[in-house]
Each structure stands twice: as structure tokens, then as C-alpha cells.
Amino acid sequence: MPVLRACRVFWHPDIMTVQALIVQLIEAGTRFTERPYLLTEYPNAHFMGQVRFRDGWALVAHDGPAA
């Protein structure tokens, strides 16, 4: 369940920018000597370099910028 105080609604045109920033952050994190916890790899689980965004992954407003 999402933490409502940590949620934000994005305006539809901003979603591509948000996705690009997430991909850039993950790419940078994989190059750190000490990776962030979410990017930890295990013997049978490795990041393959592709980030996929499922439908509904973000709250999107189609009628204008979110307040």
C-alpha cells in the first residue's frame, strides 16, 4: 500500500522525464563501489541493465499540472 504523504501525481508530459531520471539514477548506482541496498545483486539474481515500467506504475493527471 502506498504511503500517501510520500505520493505525488505527475502531469502526463512529465512521465517521460521521470522515467529517464529513474533510469539514470539506477545506471549511476550500479557503478558505485558500494551499491544502494535496492541494487544489491545475489548469486542467482543480477541486474540485466533494462528497466521496465508497468502500466499504472505512477499516478498521472491528464488534465494539467498536479498541484
C-alpha positions as CSV (number, residue, x, y, z in Angstrom):
1,M,0.0,0.0,0.0
2,P,1.4,3.4,-0.9
3,V,2.4,5.9,1.8
4,L,0.0,8.7,0.9
5,R,2.2,11.5,2.3
6,A,5.1,10.3,0.0
7,C,2.9,10.1,-3.1
8,R,2.7,12.6,-5.9
9,V,0.5,12.9,-9.0
10,F,2.6,13.7,-12.1
11,W,1.4,15.5,-15.2
12,H,1.3,13.2,-18.2
13,P,4.1,15.0,-20.2
14,D,6.4,14.8,-17.2
15,I,6.3,11.0,-17.0
16,M,9.0,10.5,-19.7
17,T,11.3,12.8,-17.8
18,V,10.6,11.0,-14.5
19,Q,11.3,7.6,-16.2
20,A,14.6,9.0,-17.7
21,L,15.7,10.2,-14.3
22,I,15.0,6.8,-12.7
23,V,17.0,5.0,-15.3
24,Q,19.9,7.4,-14.9
25,L,19.9,7.0,-11.2
26,I,19.9,3.2,-11.5
27,E,22.7,3.3,-14.0
28,A,24.8,5.5,-11.7
29,G,24.0,3.3,-8.7
30,T,25.2,0.2,-10.5
31,R,28.7,1.8,-10.9
32,F,29.1,2.6,-7.2
33,T,31.6,0.5,-5.3
34,E,29.0,0.1,-2.5
35,R,25.7,-0.1,-4.3
36,P,22.5,1.2,-2.8
37,Y,20.6,-1.6,-1.0
38,L,17.9,-1.8,-3.7
39,L,20.6,-2.6,-6.3
40,T,22.1,-5.4,-4.4
41,E,22.9,-8.5,-6.5
42,Y,22.8,-12.1,-5.4
43,P,24.4,-15.2,-6.8
44,N,21.3,-16.1,-8.7
45,A,19.8,-12.6,-9.2
46,H,21.7,-10.0,-11.4
47,F,20.5,-6.7,-12.8
48,M,20.5,-7.1,-16.6
49,G,20.5,-3.4,-17.5
50,Q,16.9,-2.9,-18.5
51,V,14.3,-1.0,-16.5
52,R,10.7,-1.8,-17.3
53,F,7.8,0.5,-16.3
54,R,4.5,-1.3,-15.9
55,D,1.2,0.4,-16.7
56,G,-0.1,2.2,-13.7
57,W,3.4,2.5,-12.0
58,A,2.8,6.2,-11.4
59,L,-0.2,8.4,-10.6
60,V,-0.8,10.5,-13.7
61,A,-3.0,13.6,-14.2
62,H,-4.1,14.0,-17.9
63,D,-5.8,17.4,-17.4
64,G,-2.9,19.6,-16.3
65,P,-0.1,20.1,-13.9
66,A,-0.6,18.5,-10.5
67,A,-0.9,20.8,-7.5
